[in-house]
């Protein structure tokens, strides 16, 4: 430990950009001891990647205060002044063996297979939220997209009625952003009523599964509370911070539009560059422990600074550069060790869906404010508002808002059965016969059901009676599954021409007949020639 400490880290003063002082701390005093003047409480800030990673996996650093000696535990409780102690028996606050038992109950809901099954539903929610922003030149991405989406997803997993979500949103905002304990108590009272009702009438949902598990009442209440908040504020900050990074680096956003295969790497970079959690939950030294050559005494508090670890130049080349193609990217945005975020896969899917949908629909989107207000601390870290100007063109080249249809085809021949025809609620794109079946008019009209059997059109061919789809011509995002399993997606802004299908088999488009024979085409090319992947 050096003898030239940097300036004191003030979360409120450094919320917008903590990285300069964190770089200084890492260079001068990477294991930084801070004593609170009023209480004498000792905090140790860790800013090196290796030290942070090691601390998160060290069994001598725990999260349960009651594992400390009684006198030390009492001091920490007095210092913390926890306004909601009744919801602290969740997996994020416990150590083994209780942590292991709770995590085992939660794990099945967040496996890769379970999250993959949720992805189509997540994409539909994202499409709906982005659709609602259409017609507005400016909007706030936090209020209109980043906050509602995670709440919708987690509420569905727990079977929380959608009509109650505005209340939960208000309580969550008041508790986390307004620091108002009354909102927290109202939130908890609501969950207690809901748990009582669910015990009497269980269903096929995560809350019912937890009720049937080996949990105390405090653990059950704490777990549901934590799931809703973690799926709410933390994921919302991941989305908001990630979108902000893209908007502040238009060159990288353009690079991602040109190379959609970079989306997974881009998501990881968003989580590294400005992750949703500034530091891990406080760890308590259960014994004297050595970290980075410094001995931390038993009973002291350790704060592993995730945002500092993710900018460590010893691990990340050009750490302050935002690079959507960065590889490798071993960031700690979701933590490490036994407390690695159980919902990491779910958060990644939501972030990926948001970036794809938003920049596909509004490729020319830009920030409309330079100075942004951040949350006042570095624990759960994000912007309160993200005002943007929506734009469907880039560099003066018009890119109309367009819809998306999905056709799963077993082969390129029209004689093959069309397995599925799912028209997503992203807008009418064509003049078709009987197109009064479209709900709404023109670009952006919501298509909420496939065309019925024998309707006489494929929804994209030129035809008559396009009364409610007037002006609906646009680009279509269309994916075809080819015999070898590849996907083809039509880039936004290109014209679409479909040859009418002939002798379609047993699928929902059965009975369609066209003027010419031939397989479905994209931009005049048969589907078999469109095996590559194209997207915005």
DAGIGI-V461117 format. One record per residue. SS is DSSP state (helix for helix, strand for strand, loop for the rest). Layout:
ss=<SS SS>
This chain:
ss=<loop loop loop loop loop loop loop loop loop loop loop loop loop loop loop loop loop loop helix helix helix helix helix helix helix helix helix helix helix loop strand strand strand strand strand loop loop loop loop loop loop strand strand strand strand strand loop loop helix helix helix helix helix helix helix helix helix loop loop loop strand strand loop loop helix helix helix loop loop helix helix helix helix helix helix helix helix helix helix helix loop loop loop loop helix helix helix loop loop loop loop loop loop loop loop loop loop helix helix helix helix helix helix helix helix helix helix helix helix helix loop helix helix helix helix helix helix helix helix helix helix helix helix helix helix helix helix helix helix helix helix helix helix loop loop loop loop strand strand strand helix helix helix helix helix helix helix helix helix helix helix helix helix helix helix helix helix helix loop loop loop helix helix helix helix helix helix helix helix helix helix helix helix helix helix helix helix loop loop loop helix helix helix helix helix helix helix helix helix helix helix helix helix helix helix helix helix helix helix helix loop loop loop loop loop helix helix helix helix helix helix helix loop loop loop loop helix helix helix helix helix helix helix helix helix helix helix helix helix helix helix helix helix helix helix helix helix helix helix helix helix helix helix helix helix helix helix helix loop helix helix helix helix helix helix helix helix helix loop helix helix helix helix helix helix helix helix helix helix helix helix helix helix loop loop loop strand loop strand loop loop loop strand strand strand loop loop loop strand strand strand loop loop strand strand strand loop loop loop loop strand strand strand strand strand helix helix helix helix loop loop loop loop loop loop loop loop loop loop loop loop loop loop loop loop loop loop loop loop loop loop loop loop loop loop loop helix helix helix loop loop loop loop helix helix helix helix helix helix helix helix helix helix helix helix helix helix helix helix helix helix loop loop loop loop strand strand loop loop loop loop loop loop strand loop loop loop loop loop strand loop loop strand loop loop loop strand strand strand loop loop loop strand strand loop loop strand strand loop loop loop loop strand strand strand strand strand strand strand loop loop loop loop loop loop loop loop strand strand strand strand strand strand loop loop loop loop loop loop loop loop loop loop loop helix helix helix loop strand loop loop loop loop loop loop strand loop loop loop loop loop loop loop loop loop loop loop loop loop loop loop loop loop loop loop loop helix helix helix loop loop loop loop loop loop strand strand strand strand strand strand loop loop loop loop loop strand strand strand loop loop loop loop loop loop loop loop loop loop loop loop loop loop loop loop loop loop loop loop loop loop loop loop loop loop loop loop loop loop loop strand strand loop loop strand strand helix helix helix loop loop loop loop loop loop loop>
